[in-house]
Amino acid sequence: MKKVKITILKTMLNVELAKEYGVDGLTVCPMMKEGQVFFADYAKPEGFCDEAWKAIYQYVFALAHGMGKELFYYGDWIKKPGVAICSCNDGLRPVIMKLEATEDEAEINYTPVR
């Protein structure tokens, strides 16, 4: 299993929807900052948003287990092998992330239950 690099590309605020549905003073995501980098494998990286992890973990899993040599979704989504561009599930203030396969080996730092 390999590590996957997660880069926060963009934090956004959908002003129109936030005005209609959001609380007063809603801003871009307070947890994630543009330019932040995380490395993941089988587990959510420390300091990474729980909801964002739920939205991307299946792509991280695929990249960590060898999908990095192929294009996602038959080549009709991302043109570069080993890359996925994803967002969290927050419709008012989405965070856009780039996931990249690496050649760095993941370290299992837990003891499996037997």
C-alpha positions as CSV (number, residue, x, y, z in Angstrom):
1,M,0.0,0.0,0.0
2,K,1.3,3.5,-0.9
3,K,0.7,6.9,0.6
4,V,-1.6,9.3,-1.1
5,K,-0.8,13.1,-1.1
6,I,-3.8,15.3,-0.5
7,T,-3.4,19.0,-1.3
8,I,-6.1,21.5,-0.5
9,L,-6.5,23.4,-3.8
10,K,-9.4,25.8,-3.0
11,T,-11.8,26.7,-0.2
12,M,-15.0,28.3,-1.5
13,L,-18.2,30.0,-0.3
14,N,-21.3,29.7,-2.4
15,V,-22.5,33.2,-1.6
16,E,-25.9,32.8,-3.1
17,L,-26.8,29.6,-1.3
18,A,-25.1,30.8,2.0
19,K,-27.2,33.9,1.9
20,E,-30.4,31.9,1.6
21,Y,-29.6,28.9,3.8
22,G,-26.5,29.6,5.9
23,V,-26.2,31.2,9.3
24,D,-25.2,34.8,9.6
25,G,-21.4,35.3,9.2
26,L,-20.8,32.0,7.5
27,T,-17.4,31.9,5.8
28,V,-15.2,29.4,4.0
29,C,-14.3,26.2,5.8
30,P,-12.5,27.0,9.1
31,M,-10.7,23.6,9.2
32,M,-9.0,23.4,5.8
33,K,-6.6,26.0,4.3
34,E,-5.5,26.4,0.7
35,G,-2.1,24.9,0.2
36,Q,-2.3,22.5,3.1
37,V,-0.9,19.0,2.4
38,F,-1.8,15.7,4.1
39,F,-0.7,12.2,3.5
40,A,-3.1,9.3,3.9
41,D,-3.3,5.6,3.3
42,Y,-5.9,3.4,5.2
43,A,-6.7,6.1,7.8
44,K,-7.8,9.7,8.0
45,P,-4.7,12.0,8.4
46,E,-4.5,13.8,11.7
47,G,-6.1,17.2,11.6
48,F,-8.1,16.3,8.5
49,C,-11.9,17.1,8.5
50,D,-14.1,14.1,9.2
51,E,-16.7,15.1,6.6
52,A,-14.1,15.7,3.9
53,W,-12.6,12.3,4.7
54,K,-15.9,10.6,4.2
55,A,-16.2,12.2,0.8
56,I,-12.8,11.2,-0.5
57,Y,-11.7,8.0,1.3
58,Q,-12.7,5.7,-1.5
59,Y,-10.5,7.6,-3.9
60,V,-7.6,7.5,-1.4
61,F,-8.1,3.8,-1.0
62,A,-8.1,3.2,-4.7
63,L,-4.9,5.3,-5.2
64,A,-3.2,3.7,-2.2
65,H,-3.8,0.2,-3.7
66,G,-2.5,0.8,-7.2
67,M,-5.1,2.7,-9.1
68,G,-2.5,5.4,-9.6
69,K,-1.2,3.8,-12.8
70,E,-4.6,4.2,-14.5
71,L,-7.1,6.9,-15.3
72,F,-10.2,7.1,-13.1
73,Y,-13.6,6.3,-14.7
74,Y,-12.3,5.1,-18.0
75,G,-10.5,8.3,-18.9
76,D,-13.6,10.5,-19.1
77,W,-12.9,12.5,-15.9
78,I,-9.2,13.3,-15.1
79,K,-6.6,13.2,-17.9
80,K,-3.6,12.4,-15.6
81,P,-3.1,8.9,-14.2
82,G,-2.8,8.8,-10.4
83,V,-4.7,12.0,-9.8
84,A,-8.3,12.7,-8.6
85,I,-9.8,16.1,-8.0
86,C,-12.5,15.8,-5.3
87,S,-14.5,18.0,-3.0
88,C,-16.1,17.7,0.4
89,N,-19.8,17.4,0.9
90,D,-20.4,20.9,2.2
91,G,-22.7,22.5,-0.4
92,L,-22.4,26.0,1.1
93,R,-18.6,26.1,1.6
94,P,-16.9,23.3,-0.4
95,V,-13.2,22.4,-0.2
96,I,-11.6,21.2,-3.4
97,M,-8.7,18.7,-3.1
98,K,-6.2,17.1,-5.3
99,L,-5.3,13.5,-4.5
100,E,-2.1,12.0,-5.9
101,A,-0.7,8.5,-5.8
102,T,2.9,8.4,-4.5
103,E,5.6,5.8,-4.5
104,D,6.0,6.2,-0.7
105,E,5.2,3.0,1.2
106,A,2.4,3.4,3.8
107,E,3.3,2.3,7.4
108,I,0.7,0.2,9.3
109,N,1.0,1.6,12.8
110,Y,-1.5,-0.5,14.6
111,T,-1.6,-4.1,15.7
112,P,-4.2,-6.2,13.8
113,V,-6.8,-8.0,16.0
114,R,-6.4,-11.8,15.9
